[in-house]
C-alpha cells in the first residue's frame, strides 16, 4: 500500500501533467507491442514535426484510406539526384538471334 506521501506525490505529478495537456490512457495490446506503443506515446508527447508525421501515418493506417496520388513523384522530387543532369538514355538493341 502506498504511503500518504507517495499518494500526494503521484497526485501532484498527475496534476502537473494535466496542466501541460496530458491525459492518462489504458491500452489493451499484445505484450510484444508494449515498447512500440510506449515509444509512439513518447514521440507524440514531444509535439514536433516528428509527432505530426507519426500522427499522420497512424491515422492513415487506422482509417484505411488509400495513399494520396503523386506520392512516388513527390519522393523522386526529394531525391538528392535532382538536378544532377544524368544521361539515362539506353541504346536500342534488337537482341541476339536465335536459331529454332
GUNUMAR-579805 format. One record per atom (N, C-alpha, C): x, y, z; chain. Coordinates in nm, 4 decimals, always signed. Layout:
N
          u          v          w   mol
          X          Y          Z     A
...
***
This chain:
100
          u          v          w   mol
    +0.0839    -0.1169    +0.0000     A
    +0.0000    +0.0000    +0.0000     A
    +0.0892    +0.1243    +0.0000     A
    +0.0507    +0.2234    -0.0768     A
    +0.1291    +0.3453    -0.0854     A
    +0.1072    +0.4323    +0.0376     A
    +0.2129    +0.4990    +0.0769     A
    +0.2016    +0.5886    +0.1924     A
    +0.1331    +0.7180    +0.1489     A
    +0.0995    +0.7977    +0.2456     A
    +0.0329    +0.9255    +0.2178     A
    +0.1228    +1.0153    +0.1341     A
    +0.2521    +1.0159    +0.1640     A
    +0.3460    +1.0988    +0.0878     A
    +0.3537    +1.0526    -0.0573     A
    +0.3539    +0.9219    -0.0792     A
    +0.3579    +0.8691    -0.2149     A
    +0.2315    +0.9051    -0.2916     A
    +0.1183    +0.8923    -0.2279     A
    -0.0086    +0.9271    -0.2921     A
    -0.0113    +1.0750    -0.3289     A
    +0.0375    +1.1593    -0.2385     A
    +0.0408    +1.3034    -0.2637     A
    +0.1353    +1.3352    -0.3801     A
    +0.2504    +1.2681    -0.3844     A
    +0.3463    +1.2905    -0.4930     A
    +0.2861    +1.2501    -0.6277     A
    +0.2185    +1.1368    -0.6318     A
    +0.1548    +1.0923    -0.7562     A
    +0.0453    +1.1898    -0.7979     A
    -0.0333    +1.2346    -0.7020     A
    -0.1409    +1.3299    -0.7310     A
    -0.0831    +1.4599    -0.7877     A
    +0.0239    +1.5108    -0.7281     A
    +0.0872    +1.6337    -0.7769     A
    +0.1474    +1.6149    -0.9156     A
    +0.2112    +1.5004    -0.9376     A
    +0.2710    +1.4709    -1.0682     A
    +0.1633    +1.4674    -1.1761     A
    +0.0542    +1.3994    -1.1483     A
    -0.0543    +1.3891    -1.2462     A
    -0.1209    +1.5247    -1.2686     A
    -0.1275    +1.6081    -1.1672     A
    -0.1832    +1.7431    -1.1824     A
    -0.0945    +1.8267    -1.2747     A
    +0.0377    +1.8146    -1.2590     A
    +0.1296    +1.8872    -1.3476     A
    +0.1150    +1.8404    -1.4916     A
    +0.0990    +1.7100    -1.5118     A
    +0.0794    +1.6580    -1.6467     A
    -0.0507    +1.7106    -1.7076     A
    -0.1559    +1.7171    -1.6277     A
    -0.2842    +1.7683    -1.6751     A
    -0.2717    +1.9149    -1.7158     A
    -0.1954    +1.9923    -1.6411     A
    -0.1734    +2.1326    -1.6763     A
    -0.1020    +2.1452    -1.8104     A
    -0.0171    +2.0496    -1.8418     A
    +0.0547    +2.0505    -1.9698     A
    -0.0298    +1.9925    -2.0828     A
    -0.1509    +1.9452    -2.0515     A
    -0.2399    +1.8946    -2.1552     A
    -0.2351    +1.7442    -2.1754     A
    -0.1704    +1.6731    -2.0865     A
    -0.1584    +1.5283    -2.0990     A
    -0.2746    +1.4587    -2.0294     A
    -0.3123    +1.3429    -2.0822     A
    -0.4136    +1.2581    -2.0213     A
    -0.3576    +1.1171    -2.0137     A
    -0.4040    +1.0432    -1.9139     A
    -0.3629    +0.9040    -1.8983     A
    -0.4608    +0.8152    -1.9741     A
    -0.4068    +0.7105    -2.0397     A
    -0.4886    +0.6161    -2.1135     A
    -0.4508    +0.4746    -2.0738     A
    -0.5488    +0.3901    -2.0781     A
    -0.5219    +0.2473    -2.0610     A
    -0.5399    +0.1848    -2.1986     A
    -0.4418    +0.1063    -2.2401     A
    -0.4426    +0.0467    -2.3733     A
    -0.4314    -0.1037    -2.3609     A
    -0.5149    -0.1727    -2.4347     A
    -0.5075    -0.3183    -2.4401     A
    -0.4319    -0.3550    -2.5674     A
    -0.3223    -0.4285    -2.5533     A
    -0.2420    -0.4663    -2.6684     A
    -0.1641    -0.5929    -2.6350     A
    -0.1001    -0.6464    -2.7357     A
    -0.0137    -0.7627    -2.7156     A
    +0.1118    -0.7212    -2.6397     A
    +0.1652    -0.8124    -2.5630     A
    +0.2878    -0.7866    -2.4870     A
    +0.4016    -0.7479    -2.5814     A
    +0.4051    -0.8076    -2.6991     A
    +0.5123    -0.7793    -2.7945     A
    +0.5099    -0.6340    -2.8428     A
    +0.3948    -0.5688    -2.8348     A
    +0.3815    -0.4308    -2.8823     A
    +0.4022    -0.3270    -2.7737     A
    +0.4349    -0.3696    -2.6544     A
    +0.4467    -0.2772    -2.5412     A
    +0.5462    -0.1638    -2.5686     A
    +0.6674    -0.1969    -2.6081     A
    +0.7693    -0.0937    -2.6319     A
    +0.7341    -0.0063    -2.7515     A
    +0.6723    -0.0652    -2.8530     A
    +0.6299    +0.0131    -2.9700     A
    +0.5284    +0.1187    -2.9290     A
    +0.4305    +0.0796    -2.8498     A
    +0.3265    +0.1732    -2.8069     A
    +0.3857    +0.2799    -2.7149     A
    +0.4749    +0.2406    -2.6268     A
    +0.5372    +0.3392    -2.5378     A
    +0.6227    +0.4387    -2.6153     A
    +0.6989    +0.3901    -2.7133     A
    +0.7826    +0.4819    -2.7915     A
    +0.6964    +0.5726    -2.8782     A
    +0.5841    +0.5218    -2.9292     A
    +0.4919    +0.6060    -3.0051     A
    +0.4332    +0.7142    -2.9148     A
    +0.3945    +0.6777    -2.7934     A
    +0.3389    +0.7753    -2.6988     A
    +0.4422    +0.8823    -2.6659     A
    +0.5690    +0.8425    -2.6463     A
    +0.6754    +0.9401    -2.6182     A
    +0.6933    +1.0352    -2.7358     A
    +0.6906    +0.9791    -2.8566     A
    +0.7070    +1.0605    -2.9775     A
    +0.5932    +1.1618    -2.9903     A
    +0.4700    +1.1165    -2.9670     A
    +0.3549    +1.2061    -2.9774     A
    +0.3562    +1.3123    -2.8688     A
    +0.4108    +1.2820    -2.7530     A
    +0.4149    +1.3775    -2.6419     A
    +0.5113    +1.4927    -2.6694     A
    +0.6108    +1.4706    -2.7546     A
    +0.7070    +1.5770    -2.7852     A
    +0.6443    +1.6867    -2.8695     A
    +0.5421    +1.6540    -2.9479     A
    +0.4628    +1.7508    -3.0235     A
    +0.5470    +1.8387    -3.1154     A
    +0.6249    +1.7762    -3.2015     A
    +0.7014    +1.8493    -3.3014     A
    +0.6667    +1.7983    -3.4401     A
    +0.7565    +1.8222    -3.5343     A
    +0.7350    +1.7767    -3.6715     A
    +0.7318    +1.6241    -3.6782     A
    +0.8163    +1.5613    -3.5986     A
    +0.8192    +1.4155    -3.5950     A
    +0.6863    +1.3600    -3.5433     A
    +0.6286    +1.4265    -3.4446     A
    +0.4995    +1.3837    -3.3890     A
    +0.3889    +1.4011    -3.4921     A
    +0.3948    +1.5085    -3.5697     A
    +0.2940    +1.5302    -3.6742     A
    +0.3008    +1.4208    -3.7798     A
    +0.4229    +1.3819    -3.8180     A
    +0.4393    +1.2742    -3.9150     A
    +0.3850    +1.1420    -3.8606     A
    +0.4134    +1.1155    -3.7333     A
    +0.3654    +0.9916    -3.6711     A
    +0.2133    +0.9903    -3.6646     A
    +0.1534    +1.1037    -3.6283     A
    +0.0073    +1.1125    -3.6239     A
    -0.0533    +1.0841    -3.7612     A
    +0.0037    +1.1469    -3.8637     A
    -0.0491    +1.1292    -3.9993     A
    -0.0376    +0.9833    -4.0435     A
    +0.0758    +0.9208    -4.0135     A
    +0.0961    +0.7817    -4.0541     A
    -0.0001    +0.6881    -3.9823     A
    -0.0171    +0.7093    -3.8530     A
    -0.1078    +0.6230    -3.7764     A
    -0.2517    +0.6448    -3.8207     A
    -0.2903    +0.7698    -3.8431     A
    -0.4262    +0.7980    -3.8892     A
    -0.4528    +0.7325    -4.0244     A
    -0.3548    +0.7367    -4.1143     A
    -0.3729    +0.6759    -4.2460     A
    -0.3889    +0.5250    -4.2347     A
    -0.3124    +0.4617    -4.1469     A
    -0.3214    +0.3165    -4.1296     A
    -0.4544    +0.2788    -4.0647     A
    -0.4940    +0.3520    -3.9627     A
    -0.6169    +0.3192    -3.8901     A
    -0.7402    +0.3479    -3.9751     A
    -0.7389    +0.4583    -4.0468     A
    -0.8541    +0.4958    -4.1284     A
    -0.8665    +0.4067    -4.2512     A
    -0.7577    +0.3471    -4.2939     A
    -0.7607    +0.2617    -4.4118     A
    -0.7765    +0.3395    -4.5408     A
    -0.7406    +0.4650    -4.5386     A
    -0.7511    +0.5475    -4.6587     A
    -0.6437    +0.5084    -4.7588     A
    -0.6772    +0.5133    -4.8875     A
    -0.5748    +0.4858    -4.9875     A
    -0.4716    +0.5989    -4.9886     A
    -0.3485    +0.5690    -5.0240     A
    -0.2467    +0.6748    -5.0283     A
    -0.2827    +0.7802    -5.1321     A
    -0.2407    +0.9003    -5.1058     A
    -0.2685    +1.0104    -5.1978     A
    -0.1926    +0.9893    -5.3281     A
    -0.2525    +1.0243    -5.4418     A
    -0.1814    +1.0107    -5.5685     A
    -0.0647    +1.1086    -5.5750     A
    +0.0383    +1.0706    -5.6463     A
    +0.1549    +1.1569    -5.6621     A
    +0.2622    +1.1326    -5.5581     A
    +0.2478    +1.0292    -5.4776     A
    +0.3462    +1.0017    -5.3739     A
    +0.4818    +0.9629    -5.4297     A
    +0.4816    +0.8852    -5.5381     A
    +0.6076    +0.8437    -5.5999     A
    +0.6765    +0.9655    -5.6614     A
    +0.5994    +1.0486    -5.7280     A
    +0.6565    +1.1691    -5.7889     A
    +0.7151    +1.2613    -5.6821     A
    +0.6459    +1.2771    -5.5710     A
    +0.6968    +1.3620    -5.4623     A
    +0.8265    +1.3048    -5.4052     A
    +0.8347    +1.1725    -5.3930     A
    +0.9571    +1.1096    -5.3424     A
    +1.0724    +1.1305    -5.4404     A
    +1.0450    +1.1189    -5.5677     A
    +1.1503    +1.1416    -5.6674     A
    +1.1982    +1.2860    -5.6659     A
    +1.1089    +1.3774    -5.6417     A
    +1.1481    +1.5189    -5.6356     A
    +1.2337    +1.5500    -5.5139     A
    +1.2208    +1.4704    -5.4086     A
    +1.3038    +1.4896    -5.2894     A
    +1.4394    +1.4211    -5.3033     A
    +1.4607    +1.3488    -5.4102     A
    +1.5834    +1.2726    -5.4295     A
    +1.7048    +1.3654    -5.4347     A
    +1.8181    +1.3208    -5.3815     A
    +1.9395    +1.4030    -5.3893     A
    +1.9951    +1.4133    -5.5317     A
    +1.9448    +1.3313    -5.6233     A
    +1.9929    +1.3350    -5.7616     A
    +1.9184    +1.4362    -5.8480     A
    +1.8229    +1.5090    -5.7914     A
    +1.7505    +1.6096    -5.8677     A
    +1.8488    +1.7169    -5.9113     A
    +1.8494    +1.7462    -6.0402     A
    +1.9390    +1.8480    -6.0940     A
    +2.0789    +1.7977    -6.1227     A
    +2.1030    +1.6667    -6.1154     A
    +2.2366    +1.6125    -6.1391     A
    +2.2660    +1.5968    -6.2878     A
    +2.1662    +1.6173    -6.3732     A
    +2.1804    +1.6089    -6.5184     A
    +2.2417    +1.4772    -6.5621     A
    +2.1828    +1.3687    -6.5193     A
    +2.2273    +1.2355    -6.5569     A
    +2.1718    +1.1985    -6.6945     A
    +2.2520    +1.1280    -6.7730     A
    +2.2062    +1.0787    -6.9029     A
    +2.1545    +0.9367    -6.8816     A
    +2.0245    +0.9210    -6.8813     A
    +1.9627    +0.7923    -6.8531     A
    +1.9090    +0.7237    -6.9783     A
    +1.9515    +0.7696    -7.0973     A
    +1.9059    +0.7056    -7.2204     A
    +1.9785    +0.5727    -7.2379     A
    +1.9064    +0.4751    -7.2937     A
    +1.9636    +0.3422    -7.3156     A
    +1.9738    +0.3171    -7.4656     A
    +2.0799    +0.2501    -7.5075     A
    +2.0913    +0.2192    -7.6506     A
    +1.9850    +0.1161    -7.6889     A
    +1.9280    +0.1345    -7.8062     A
    +1.8251    +0.0428    -7.8551     A
    +1.8929    -0.0737    -7.9250     A
    +1.8728    -0.1943    -7.8734     A
    +1.9317    -0.3141    -7.9333     A
    +1.8204    -0.4114    -7.9657     A
    +1.8372    -0.4840    -8.0757     A
    +1.7373    -0.5786    -8.1197     A
    +1.7463    -0.7092    -8.0420     A
    +1.8531    -0.7360    -7.9804     A
    +1.8703    -0.8619    -7.9100     A
    +1.9510    -0.9597    -7.9955     A
    +1.9696    -1.0763    -7.9458     A
    +2.0504    -1.1741    -8.0196     A
    +1.9606    -1.2644    -8.1046     A
    +2.0184    -1.3147    -8.2103     A
    +1.9438    -1.4033    -8.2987     A
    +1.9388    -1.5450    -8.2420     A
    +1.8266    -1.6118    -8.2631     A
    +1.8088    -1.7462    -8.2138     A
    +1.7704    -1.8378    -8.3303     A
    +1.8400    -1.9498    -8.3445     A
    +1.8043    -2.0496    -8.4456     A
    +1.7038    -2.1467    -8.3848     A
    +1.5913    -2.1585    -8.4470     A
    +1.4925    -2.2532    -8.3999     A
    +1.5029    -2.3745    -8.4831     A
***
